[in-house]
Amino acid sequence: MNKTLLTFVLFLTGFTVSAQKSSQPNIIIILADDLGWGDVGFHGSEIKTPNLDKLSREGVILNRYYVSPICSPTRAGLMTGRYPDRFGLRQNVIAPWLNFGVDTTEEFLPQMLAQAGYKNRAALGKWHLGHAKRVYLPLSRGFTHFYGHYNGAIDYFTHEREGELDWHNDWATSYDKGYSTDLITNEAVNCIKKYKKDGPFFLYVAFNAPHAPLQAKEEDLKLYGYDPLKPKFGGVEGEGGDDATKGRGNTKRQTYSAMVTAMDRGIGKILETLKNEGLEKNTLVLFHSDNGAEPAQGGTSGELRGHKFQEWDGGVRAPAIIKWPDGFKGGRILEQLTGYTDIAPTLREIAEVKSAPPKKYDGISILPALKNDHKNIERSTYLGYGSIINGGWKLVKANSGNPKMELKEDMVFDILKDPSEKNNIRGSNQSQYEKLSAEAEEYDAIKPSSKVPPFGQGRKTFKAPKNWEIKD
């Protein structure tokens, strides 16, 4: 059959060569910032999250998905598949005044996916993995497009941090106006439409919501009973020291809820775009939070103990969903122990990357468990500071270095039966305690070549660069 006849036959049958199905899925990772376990509808929250609830019904709820108790370490582990302790990013986040970034010898997700033919790889929203030098920024770490902000805790309306505009389109300063959650959503939608013709793509959509400063749009505040004639709450500060009243509701919880709902609406628009563009079935969508709730800013941990900054489950067990209709069946809950360092090895297998990772992963591919409900992978997950989970057992060690975890004795929990971590059963399970302790000690002993400096180092004398333009 000659080429002209073949083209005519394909036209009559409704297919074109470019439209043939690829086994490699599009990949979209959606990350929330400081979203608590108890703050999504599918966990019983009063906060309106209809799109995440729908995603949870159609996809797979990762019911035992663990992250770091703070932001930058989770993002680093997600990008590399390795515990952030290995490159010195455990103690705190990368603050604006800190000259630190993730080790440039670590392979990031977009660098790995480039090997598998993913032409378009975009990072949208919050970066927070280093900004002091260009080598730490997204376009130097394998992404082909960046739209968003380098630092955490920016103003949602002005996009400023430390008095300077922190909003960028690739290397250039962006002066786009609008609520940051909406801008990130719109860029994600635009990227999907633009990239669909070029084969599989990768989007990392990192919302800054609902992290402080607590700022919401009035229309969302009104969904939660906001009365503009009543006083707004006062005195709240985020990392950026924002104490303006713009975007505040009558209470912190009201404002926080409105921010979560705005993010949920954005996620709905992304999912609807995939459906409208005919990409829904062969797009893998992963959603999770970067750490637990911060109660002082309106978040809740539901039934779980603890919160952000702590290795109690309320600080490290994140609401998480994954969906890939062409890859595995949805509409179920997966009880397999999983976590943020599993994403790189899982995507490496899914994208069919042939080479081995340049550095050994700490995570594992969870694709076998996603494809088979009944397959349980025996493994451990290290949570940092002497805390570790192996199967249904969890160890939390006392005096292990986390200033937010002051304990008088080591604790062991049957985390499946006791998710609220109320009953220390170390005394009756000495063998499990010794096994968990030995394993945790191996990770606690990691000595990175460099470490993130103390959070406040250099803060008093720091002056942000104009428009956060990083030139070196």
JOSUL-V356947 format. One record per residue. N is the residue number from 1. PHI is phi in whole degrees, 0 to 359 (NA if undefined). OMEGA is omega as a letter, one per 30 degrees, with the letter a starting at -180 (NA if undefined). Layout:
BEGIN
n=N phi=PHI omega=OMEGA
n=N phi=PHI omega=OMEGA
END
This chain:
BEGIN
n=1 phi=NA omega=a
n=2 phi=284 omega=a
n=3 phi=299 omega=a
n=4 phi=294 omega=l
n=5 phi=295 omega=l
n=6 phi=299 omega=l
n=7 phi=298 omega=l
n=8 phi=295 omega=l
n=9 phi=296 omega=l
n=10 phi=299 omega=l
n=11 phi=296 omega=a
n=12 phi=294 omega=a
n=13 phi=270 omega=l
n=14 phi=86 omega=a
n=15 phi=235 omega=l
n=16 phi=229 omega=a
n=17 phi=301 omega=a
n=18 phi=290 omega=a
n=19 phi=267 omega=a
n=20 phi=298 omega=a
n=21 phi=294 omega=l
n=22 phi=262 omega=l
n=23 phi=286 omega=l
n=24 phi=278 omega=a
n=25 phi=278 omega=l
n=26 phi=295 omega=a
n=27 phi=232 omega=l
n=28 phi=233 omega=l
n=29 phi=256 omega=l
n=30 phi=248 omega=a
n=31 phi=244 omega=l
n=32 phi=266 omega=a
n=33 phi=243 omega=a
n=34 phi=69 omega=l
n=35 phi=277 omega=a
n=36 phi=281 omega=l
n=37 phi=305 omega=a
n=38 phi=269 omega=a
n=39 phi=244 omega=l
n=40 phi=232 omega=a
n=41 phi=301 omega=a
n=42 phi=286 omega=l
n=43 phi=250 omega=l
n=44 phi=91 omega=a
n=45 phi=287 omega=l
n=46 phi=280 omega=l
n=47 phi=291 omega=a
n=48 phi=280 omega=l
n=49 phi=228 omega=a
n=50 phi=297 omega=a
n=51 phi=285 omega=l
n=52 phi=293 omega=l
n=53 phi=296 omega=l
n=54 phi=295 omega=l
n=55 phi=299 omega=l
n=56 phi=293 omega=l
n=57 phi=283 omega=a
n=58 phi=270 omega=a
n=59 phi=257 omega=l
n=60 phi=245 omega=l
n=61 phi=283 omega=l
n=62 phi=272 omega=a
n=63 phi=285 omega=l
n=64 phi=232 omega=a
n=65 phi=253 omega=a
n=66 phi=246 omega=a
n=67 phi=227 omega=l
n=68 phi=277 omega=l
n=69 phi=283 omega=l
n=70 phi=221 omega=a
n=71 phi=293 omega=a
n=72 phi=305 omega=l
n=73 phi=301 omega=l
n=74 phi=297 omega=a
n=75 phi=297 omega=l
n=76 phi=291 omega=l
n=77 phi=294 omega=l
n=78 phi=297 omega=a
n=79 phi=289 omega=a
n=80 phi=250 omega=a
n=81 phi=76 omega=a
n=82 phi=231 omega=l
n=83 phi=297 omega=a
n=84 phi=297 omega=l
n=85 phi=302 omega=a
n=86 phi=291 omega=l
n=87 phi=236 omega=l
n=88 phi=73 omega=a
n=89 phi=240 omega=l
n=90 phi=239 omega=a
n=91 phi=292 omega=a
n=92 phi=202 omega=a
n=93 phi=278 omega=l
n=94 phi=272 omega=a
n=95 phi=290 omega=a
n=96 phi=304 omega=a
n=97 phi=267 omega=a
n=98 phi=264 omega=l
n=99 phi=270 omega=a
n=100 phi=207 omega=l
n=101 phi=207 omega=l
n=102 phi=296 omega=l
n=103 phi=318 omega=a
n=104 phi=286 omega=l
n=105 phi=274 omega=l
n=106 phi=281 omega=l
n=107 phi=276 omega=l
n=108 phi=268 omega=a
n=109 phi=310 omega=a
n=110 phi=295 omega=l
n=111 phi=294 omega=l
n=112 phi=292 omega=a
n=113 phi=290 omega=l
n=114 phi=300 omega=l
n=115 phi=295 omega=a
n=116 phi=265 omega=l
n=117 phi=91 omega=l
n=118 phi=282 omega=a
n=119 phi=290 omega=a
n=120 phi=254 omega=a
n=121 phi=220 omega=a
n=122 phi=247 omega=l
n=123 phi=250 omega=a
n=124 phi=234 omega=l
n=125 phi=106 omega=a
n=126 phi=275 omega=l
n=127 phi=265 omega=l
n=128 phi=66 omega=l
n=129 phi=239 omega=l
n=130 phi=123 omega=a
n=131 phi=214 omega=a
n=132 phi=293 omega=l
n=133 phi=225 omega=a
n=134 phi=297 omega=a
n=135 phi=294 omega=l
n=136 phi=270 omega=a
n=137 phi=274 omega=a
n=138 phi=306 omega=a
n=139 phi=289 omega=l
n=140 phi=261 omega=a
n=141 phi=245 omega=l
n=142 phi=105 omega=l
n=143 phi=279 omega=l
n=144 phi=265 omega=l
n=145 phi=208 omega=l
n=146 phi=226 omega=l
n=147 phi=217 omega=a
n=148 phi=154 omega=a
n=149 phi=228 omega=a
n=150 phi=282 omega=a
n=151 phi=263 omega=l
n=152 phi=271 omega=l
n=153 phi=57 omega=l
n=154 phi=283 omega=l
n=155 phi=289 omega=a
n=156 phi=293 omega=a
n=157 phi=257 omega=a
n=158 phi=268 omega=a
n=159 phi=64 omega=a
n=160 phi=259 omega=l
n=161 phi=220 omega=a
n=162 phi=56 omega=l
n=163 phi=80 omega=a
n=164 phi=235 omega=l
n=165 phi=296 omega=l
n=166 phi=240 omega=l
n=167 phi=215 omega=a
n=168 phi=220 omega=l
n=169 phi=238 omega=a
n=170 phi=57 omega=a
n=171 phi=276 omega=a
n=172 phi=275 omega=l
n=173 phi=293 omega=l
n=174 phi=251 omega=l
n=175 phi=255 omega=l
n=176 phi=303 omega=l
n=177 phi=259 omega=l
n=178 phi=137 omega=l
n=179 phi=288 omega=a
n=180 phi=302 omega=l
n=181 phi=302 omega=a
n=182 phi=290 omega=a
n=183 phi=295 omega=l
n=184 phi=296 omega=l
n=185 phi=301 omega=a
n=186 phi=298 omega=l
n=187 phi=291 omega=l
n=188 phi=297 omega=l
n=189 phi=299 omega=l
n=190 phi=297 omega=a
n=191 phi=295 omega=l
n=192 phi=302 omega=a
n=193 phi=294 omega=a
n=194 phi=285 omega=a
n=195 phi=275 omega=a
n=196 phi=300 omega=a
n=197 phi=276 omega=a
n=198 phi=253 omega=a
n=199 phi=89 omega=a
n=200 phi=298 omega=a
n=201 phi=232 omega=l
n=202 phi=232 omega=l
n=203 phi=240 omega=l
n=204 phi=251 omega=a
n=205 phi=255 omega=a
n=206 phi=252 omega=l
n=207 phi=295 omega=l
n=208 phi=273 omega=l
n=209 phi=277 omega=f
n=210 phi=261 omega=l
n=211 phi=300 omega=l
n=212 phi=299 omega=g
n=213 phi=287 omega=a
n=214 phi=286 omega=a
n=215 phi=217 omega=a
n=216 phi=229 omega=l
n=217 phi=281 omega=a
n=218 phi=299 omega=a
n=219 phi=297 omega=l
n=220 phi=281 omega=l
n=221 phi=300 omega=a
n=222 phi=294 omega=l
n=223 phi=295 omega=a
n=224 phi=243 omega=l
n=225 phi=83 omega=a
n=226 phi=299 omega=l
n=227 phi=239 omega=a
n=228 phi=296 omega=l
n=229 phi=275 omega=l
n=230 phi=265 omega=a
n=231 phi=298 omega=l
n=232 phi=274 omega=l
n=233 phi=291 omega=a
n=234 phi=227 omega=l
n=235 phi=84 omega=a
n=236 phi=282 omega=l
n=237 phi=228 omega=l
n=238 phi=265 omega=l
n=239 phi=299 omega=a
n=240 phi=276 omega=l
n=241 phi=72 omega=a
n=242 phi=285 omega=l
n=243 phi=236 omega=l
n=244 phi=290 omega=a
n=245 phi=266 omega=a
n=246 phi=298 omega=l
n=247 phi=86 omega=l
n=248 phi=276 omega=l
n=249 phi=262 omega=l
n=250 phi=285 omega=l
n=251 phi=221 omega=l
n=252 phi=296 omega=a
n=253 phi=298 omega=l
n=254 phi=299 omega=a
n=255 phi=292 omega=l
n=256 phi=303 omega=a
n=257 phi=300 omega=l
n=258 phi=298 omega=l
n=259 phi=293 omega=l
n=260 phi=296 omega=a
n=261 phi=295 omega=l
n=262 phi=297 omega=l
n=263 phi=295 omega=l
n=264 phi=301 omega=l
n=265 phi=297 omega=l
n=266 phi=297 omega=l
n=267 phi=298 omega=l
n=268 phi=299 omega=l
n=269 phi=293 omega=l
n=270 phi=296 omega=a
n=271 phi=294 omega=l
n=272 phi=293 omega=l
n=273 phi=296 omega=l
n=274 phi=302 omega=a
n=275 phi=294 omega=a
n=276 phi=294 omega=a
n=277 phi=270 omega=l
n=278 phi=72 omega=a
n=279 phi=249 omega=a
n=280 phi=300 omega=a
n=281 phi=292 omega=a
n=282 phi=252 omega=l
n=283 phi=238 omega=l
n=284 phi=272 omega=l
n=285 phi=244 omega=l
n=286 phi=243 omega=l
n=287 phi=236 omega=l
n=288 phi=197 omega=l
n=289 phi=266 omega=a
n=290 phi=277 omega=l
n=291 phi=191 omega=a
n=292 phi=283 omega=a
n=293 phi=288 omega=l
n=294 phi=248 omega=a
n=295 phi=304 omega=a
n=296 phi=296 omega=l
n=297 phi=250 omega=l
n=298 phi=103 omega=a
n=299 phi=275 omega=a
n=300 phi=224 omega=l
n=301 phi=256 omega=l
n=302 phi=62 omega=a
n=303 phi=282 omega=a
n=304 phi=276 omega=l
n=305 phi=275 omega=l
n=306 phi=85 omega=a
n=307 phi=199 omega=l
n=308 phi=315 omega=a
n=309 phi=84 omega=a
n=310 phi=241 omega=l
n=311 phi=271 omega=l
n=312 phi=299 omega=a
n=313 phi=302 omega=l
n=314 phi=296 omega=l
n=315 phi=262 omega=a
n=316 phi=233 omega=l
n=317 phi=262 omega=a
n=318 phi=256 omega=l
n=319 phi=297 omega=a
n=320 phi=210 omega=l
n=321 phi=219 omega=l
n=322 phi=227 omega=a
n=323 phi=219 omega=l
n=324 phi=204 omega=a
n=325 phi=306 omega=l
n=326 phi=284 omega=a
n=327 phi=258 omega=a
n=328 phi=198 omega=a
n=329 phi=285 omega=l
n=330 phi=255 omega=l
n=331 phi=70 omega=a
n=332 phi=208 omega=l
n=333 phi=244 omega=l
n=334 phi=258 omega=a
n=335 phi=264 omega=l
n=336 phi=300 omega=l
n=337 phi=293 omega=a
n=338 phi=223 omega=l
n=339 phi=185 omega=a
n=340 phi=297 omega=l
n=341 phi=282 omega=l
n=342 phi=278 omega=a
n=343 phi=291 omega=l
n=344 phi=299 omega=l
n=345 phi=296 omega=l
n=346 phi=293 omega=l
n=347 phi=290 omega=l
n=348 phi=298 omega=l
n=349 phi=289 omega=a
n=350 phi=296 omega=a
n=351 phi=281 omega=l
n=352 phi=62 omega=l
n=353 phi=287 omega=a
n=354 phi=278 omega=a
n=355 phi=281 omega=l
n=356 phi=280 omega=l
n=357 phi=296 omega=a
n=358 phi=296 omega=l
n=359 phi=228 omega=a
n=360 phi=297 omega=l
n=361 phi=289 omega=l
n=362 phi=271 omega=l
n=363 phi=276 omega=l
n=364 phi=231 omega=l
n=365 phi=285 omega=l
n=366 phi=260 omega=a
n=367 phi=302 omega=l
n=368 phi=302 omega=l
n=369 phi=289 omega=l
n=370 phi=292 omega=a
n=371 phi=275 omega=a
n=372 phi=224 omega=a
n=373 phi=307 omega=a
n=374 phi=267 omega=a
n=375 phi=272 omega=l
n=376 phi=252 omega=a
n=377 phi=265 omega=l
n=378 phi=286 omega=a
n=379 phi=194 omega=l
n=380 phi=244 omega=l
n=381 phi=229 omega=l
n=382 phi=273 omega=a
n=383 phi=256 omega=a
n=384 phi=99 omega=l
n=385 phi=53 omega=l
n=386 phi=79 omega=a
n=387 phi=256 omega=a
n=388 phi=206 omega=l
n=389 phi=238 omega=l
n=390 phi=230 omega=a
n=391 phi=61 omega=l
n=392 phi=262 omega=a
n=393 phi=257 omega=l
n=394 phi=229 omega=l
n=395 phi=249 omega=l
n=396 phi=234 omega=a
n=397 phi=269 omega=l
n=398 phi=278 omega=l
n=399 phi=52 omega=a
n=400 phi=259 omega=l
n=401 phi=118 omega=l
n=402 phi=274 omega=a
n=403 phi=294 omega=l
n=404 phi=271 omega=a
n=405 phi=235 omega=l
n=406 phi=267 omega=a
n=407 phi=235 omega=l
n=408 phi=267 omega=a
n=409 phi=209 omega=l
n=410 phi=293 omega=a
n=411 phi=231 omega=l
n=412 phi=236 omega=a
n=413 phi=230 omega=l
n=414 phi=274 omega=a
n=415 phi=291 omega=l
n=416 phi=286 omega=l
n=417 phi=273 omega=a
n=418 phi=228 omega=a
n=419 phi=296 omega=l
n=420 phi=272 omega=l
n=421 phi=54 omega=a
n=422 phi=264 omega=a
n=423 phi=243 omega=l
n=424 phi=282 omega=a
n=425 phi=250 omega=l
n=426 phi=303 omega=a
n=427 phi=303 omega=a
n=428 phi=261 omega=a
n=429 phi=220 omega=a
n=430 phi=297 omega=a
n=431 phi=295 omega=l
n=432 phi=294 omega=l
n=433 phi=300 omega=a
n=434 phi=294 omega=l
n=435 phi=295 omega=l
n=436 phi=294 omega=a
n=437 phi=297 omega=a
n=438 phi=298 omega=a
n=439 phi=290 omega=l
n=440 phi=296 omega=a
n=441 phi=299 omega=l
n=442 phi=298 omega=l
n=443 phi=284 omega=l
n=444 phi=298 omega=a
n=445 phi=277 omega=l
n=446 phi=301 omega=l
n=447 phi=240 omega=l
n=448 phi=288 omega=l
n=449 phi=289 omega=l
n=450 phi=212 omega=a
n=451 phi=229 omega=l
n=452 phi=299 omega=a
n=453 phi=294 omega=l
n=454 phi=306 omega=a
n=455 phi=306 omega=a
n=456 phi=273 omega=a
n=457 phi=297 omega=l
n=458 phi=82 omega=a
n=459 phi=294 omega=a
n=460 phi=296 omega=a
n=461 phi=258 omega=a
n=462 phi=284 omega=l
n=463 phi=230 omega=a
n=464 phi=294 omega=l
n=465 phi=294 omega=l
n=466 phi=304 omega=l
n=467 phi=54 omega=a
n=468 phi=50 omega=l
n=469 phi=276 omega=a
n=470 phi=258 omega=a
n=471 phi=257 omega=a
n=472 phi=256 omega=NA
END
